[in-house]
């Protein structure tokens, strides 16, 4: 019988903008996503997150469902504009009180709160008036925000995530323009990612100062990049893409330097100054890793920076199959093995949490005499295969401490709107009724017994 150790932490993740709704309730300010969704064609179907899952009002129901599943931890994000409506200065006490109640509710149910300070919902005012993360001036502003949240929650919260996926935020929001703030400019990408990394380092310092015994780390995406063909041109393209997609965040945080490929990308290189990398590489207590799929790189010197064609993790117009999720992403379980081995062998085996893993499928909802039932066997099998790799990594000496399924509920999936569902819990976006899916019940079995085979073993 193969079991996870007793101290392995089982959780689920979410983010504020994707679930809370209540975009102008109780003094909340606007975020860049509140503005971005108003652009014609920015979000599939014209969807908006004004209500989303209505978690702001239904948080107690959601916490009860977490307890029903047996979650040991819940990773959520704090909405910066809910706490600081203008991004700085005046504190919105009602916003802080919401997160205080949320933390208390989690602790009352025996669930560990793991807040993320920045999950992409930058206050709109900071983007409009100050250029957001394209400018260095954002870093001390973010540090001040981190201090406000730390002082409010730090007496009860000891595990903190600074920033979520700097690469995706910078790339899709500043290079491709498919996410907020909707900038499409190769010259904006590297400054944005560098300043998010600086903000991470500044937040580490703040949390160390404000929260006694704080455990702090980032949540970074890792997408393995393989050559499209065995040719040397494509192998070189894969190395460049790997550096600009993965090494660009992991190397400065864990090694104190950007990859050589990134440093030598003149004239497009991170705008680092003296002392920047020392701040970015402040010691962390763990690294959060978000993994979904791999990419293949094909040499194309016309592509800025990387000289390669890769799709990134943007959804593709491809049918869902056993080998491809509803997002159009390849099902590639070996990537989990590759990432954890690389962290062990190349980065000194730091403590790791898988802060996101999951899959979107076209779930089937059935009405039964006992109520709605959501069959999502594909997600159950996906989870089993991913967690098999995690257990193998543990057995191979990786310092893996826990995992968080993305996501707890179906939610607003950024540019895909409500069309893609990742949740352990189904949300009817008309009635807002919640239904625990088969995958949620499978996860509950695993949490209870820690036996990997119980994910697919029905009672």
N, C-alpha and C positions, 0 to 999 in steps of 0.2 A: 504494500500500500504506500503510495507516494503522497506525502503530506507537506504542506507549508509549515514552517516553524511557528510556534505559538506567538512569537513577537512580530510576525509579519503583519503589516497593517493593510487591511482591506478597506478601500474607500470608493467614492465616486466624486466626479467633478462637475462644475458648472461655471458660468460667468454671469456677472450682474446684468449686462445689457441683453443677454440672450434669454433671460428668464424673468427678470423682475417686473417689466412693464412700469406703470406709474411714472412715466417719463417727466411729468411736471408736478408730481404730487409732493406736498409737504416741503416746498421750497427747493426741490431739486433743480439744478441748472441743466442746460443743454450740453450734450456730448457731440463729438464729431460724427458719431453714427446717427444721432437724431437728425443731423443736417444731411448726411450722405444719403439716407434712405429716401429723401425727398427728390433726389435727382431722377429724372426719367431714365428708366432702363437700368438703374444701378442694382436693383434687387429683383430677383425672379418673381414675376407675378405682381410686382408693385407692393410686395409685403412690407409691413412696418412692425416695429417691436413696441408700439405704444402700450399694448397690453401684454404681449408675449405669453408667458405662462401665468401671469398675474401673481408671481411668487411674492411680490411685495405685500400683497394682501392675504395670500394663502400659505404663507411660510410655515405656519403650525401644521397644516395638513401635510405639507411636504416633509417636515421633520418626522411626523408620525409614520409616514411611509418609509423613510430611511430607517427608523427603528424597527419597523416590521420586517424589512429586508435584513436587518442586522448590521448595517454599516458601522464600522469602527471609526471612520473618519470621513469628513466631508470637506472637499476643497471648493470654496466659493471665492468670488472676487468682490472687492469693495468698489462701488461706483464712485470714482473721484468727484464727478459733478454733483453727486447726491450729498457728499460731505462738504465740498467746497464749491458752491454753485458757479463762482467765477474762476475756479481753478486755484485761487490763492486768496488770502485775506479772510473774509468773513466765513466763519464756520456755521454750517447748518446743523444745529443741534438735533433736529428731528431725524436727519439722515444718519448721524452717528448713533442715535438711540435705536434705530432699526437694526443696525448691525450688533449693537449691544444685546438687544432682545434675541436676535438670532443666535449669537454665541451662547447666551444663557440657556436657550432652548436646546441647543445641541448638547451642552454639558449635562443638562437634566436627563437627557436620554442616553447618556453614556457614549456620545459621539464626539470625537476629537475635532475641533474647528481648525481648519487650515486655510487662512485667508490669503488671497493674492492681491497685492496692492494695485497692479496695473494689468488689466486684461482688455486693452485696446480702446476703452471709452474715455479718451482724453476730453477734458472740458472744451467745448467749442470755442469759448472765449480765448483760450490760450493758443488755439490754432489760428483764429482769425486775426488776433492782434499781435501775437508773438511768433508765429511760424511753427508752433508746436515743437516736435522733436527734430525738426530740421535745424534748430538753433541751440547752441550751448546753454543759453539762458534758461532753458527748461529744467536743467539739472538741479539747481538749488530750489526751484519751485517744487519739484517732485520731492525733494528731501523734506521740505516743510510739510507737505501733505502727508508723507510717511510718518512724520513725528506726531501729527494730529491724530492719526489712526492708532499709532502705537500707544500713545498716552491714554486713549479711550478704551482700548481692548487688551493692552499688554498685561494687565493683572490676571487675565484669564486665558489668553492665547499665548502659547509658547512656540509654535511652529509657524513660520512665515515664509511666503513666497513673494519675492520682490516684483518680478515682471514675468509676463507670459509671452513666449515665442517672439523674441525681438526680430528674428529673421522674417517671419510671416508679416508682422506689423510693418516693417520697413519695406519689404519687397512688394507685397500686394497693395499696400497703402501709398507707397511713394515711388515705386518703379513701374508697376503695371497699372495702378490706378483703379483696381477692381475692388478695393476695400477703402474705407475711410482712412485718411481724409481725401482720397481720390486724386492724388498727385501722380502724374505720369511723367517722370523726369529721372533719367539715369544719374543726374547730378545730386538728386535728393536722397537716394537710397543709402549710400555709405554714411553721410552725416546722420541720417535718422537712426541707423542701427548703432552707430558709435555713441550717440547721445542716449539711447535707451540703455546701452551697457554702462555708461557713466552713471545714469540714474540708478541702475541696479547697485553699483558700488556705493553710491551715496546712501542708498536706503539700507545697505548692510551696516554702514557706520551708525546710522540713526537707530536702527533696531537694536544694535549692540548697546548703545547708550541708554535707550529708553526702556528696554524690556530685560529684566533680570533672567538669565538662563535661556535667552532666545536661541532657537535653532532656525537658521536662515539659509535660503538658497533660491536660485532662479528656476523657472520652468522653461526649458529649451527644447525646440523641435530638433529631431534628427531624422533625416530622410536619406537612407543609403543611396548612393548614386553609382550605377554600374554602366560600363560602356555599352553602347547599342550594338557594336560589332567588336571583334577582337583586334581590329586595326590599331596601330599606335596612335593615329589621329584621334580615334574615339576614346582610347584609354587616357590620353592626355586631356581630352575634353571632360571626361568623368572626374579626373583629379581636380581640374579647375572648378567644376560645378560643386564638388564635395567641399572644397575650400570656401567657396562663397555662400554655400547653403548651410553647412554644418560647422566647419572649422572656424568660421567667422564669429561664432558665439562661444563655442566650447574652448577654443585655444586662448583667447584673451582672459576668460574667467578662470580657467584651470591652469594655464601655463604662463599667463602674463604677457602674451605676445600674439599678434595676428599671424595667420599662416603666411609663409613667404610669398605664396601666389597672390595673396591679397595685398601685402605690403608693396609688391613690385608692380601693381596694376596702375602704373603712372599713365595719365594724370589723375585717374579715378582711384583714390585711396582714402581710407578713413582719415578724418581730420584730427589726428591725435596730436596732443601737445605734451610737453614734459609733465610727468606725474599722472597722466591719464591712465596708463596701463596699470600703474600701482593701485589706483582707485578701483578700476574694473576688476582686478584680481585679488581684492580683499578675500581672505580665507572664508569659505562657506562651509556650512555643516553638512550639506547634502547637495546633490544636483537632481533637479526634476527633469525627466525626459518624456517628451511627447512623441509617440511613434504611431504612424498609420500605414505607410506604404513605402515603396522604393521608387526611384526614377532611373531612366536610361538616358545617357547623354550621347549626342551625335555632334561631331565637330561642325561648327558653323561660325567662322570668324566675323560674320556680320553682326552677331549678337553681342551687345555691349557687355563688358566686364568678363564674362566667362567664355566667350567664343564657342558656345555650344547650345544646341537645342535641347532643352528639358522642359517638361510641362509644369514643374512645380506641383503643388498639391491642389491646384484649382480643379474643380469638377470638370469632367469631360462628358460630352454628349455620346455616351456609350451605354448599351443596355446592361442591366444588372445580370450577372452570371455567377456561378459558384466561384469563379476566379476573379471576379470584379464586383465591387460593391455598388450601391446605388449612386455613389458619388463618382463612379467611373474609375475608382482607384483599384489597382491590382492588389489582390490578396496575397501577401508575401510574408508568411510567418517567420521565415528565416531571418528577416531583417531585425527582429527582436534579439535573436541570438548574436547577430553581427554587432549590433550596437552595444550590448552589455559586455561582449568580449573586448570591444575596442576601449570601452571605459576602463575595464580591468587592466588591459595590456598597454594602452597608450597614454592613459591619463591617471595612472597610479591607483586605480581601484577605489574611487571615492564612494562614500555612501550614496545610494541612488534610490529615488522613488520614480516609478513610472507614473507620472502625473496625468497623463492621458493615454488611453488606448481604447479603441472601439471601432464601430463600423455602422454605416447607414444601410438599411435595407427597406424594401417596400413591405412593411409589416401587414399581416392579415388580421383584421379585427372581426371576431365572430360574436354573435349574440347567443347566449345560452340561457337556460332557465335560472342559472345562478348569477347572471350578469354578463358583462363583456369579457371576452377572453382574447388576448393578443398573442398570436403564434409568431414567433420570430426564431425559428430553429437555426436559421443561418447565423444569427448573432450568437446563439448559444455555442454552436460549433466553432465560430470564430474566437470567442472568448476562451474556450477550452484549448485551442491550438496556441493562442498567444500565451496563455498561462502555463502551458506545458513548457514553452521556451523559457519563461521566467524561472520555473522550478529547476530546469536543467542548468540555467545560469547560476542559481544558488548552489547547486550541487557541484558546479565547476569553480566555485570560489569567488563569484561576484558578490560584492557587498550590497545586495538588493534588499531594501528595507520594507517595501510595500508597493501597492499599486492603486491607482484611481481610475475607474472606468469612466470614459467619456461616452455618454453623459448620464447624469442621474435621471433627468426627464428629457423627453423630446423638447426642442427649443427652437429659437430663431437662429437658423444656421447661416448667419452673415449674408453674403450675396445670394445664397440659395433660398433665403426666406424660410418659410415653413415647409418647403417641399422635401427636405431630407431629415430623416429621423434617426437619431443615434441613441435614444434613451433606453434605460432599463424600465422606465415608467412611461406609458403612452399618455399623451395629452390630446384631448379633443379640443382643437383650437376654436371651436364655436362655443361649446358648453364649458370648456376648461376642466372637464371631468378627468380625473387621473385613474389609470388602470395599470397595475403592475403587470409587466409582460412576462412571458415564459423565461426570458433571460434574467429578469429580476429575481424570479423564484430560483433559477439555477444558481445565481450568484449567492443567494441566501443559503442554499445548501452547502456551497463551498465554504462560506464564512463560518457556518456552524461546525462543520467537520474538519475543514482544512484539507480534505482529501480531494485531489485534483479530479478524480474520476466521478465525483458526485456532481460535477457541473452537468454532465449529460445523463446521470442516473436519476430517473424520475421516481418519485415515491410511490 
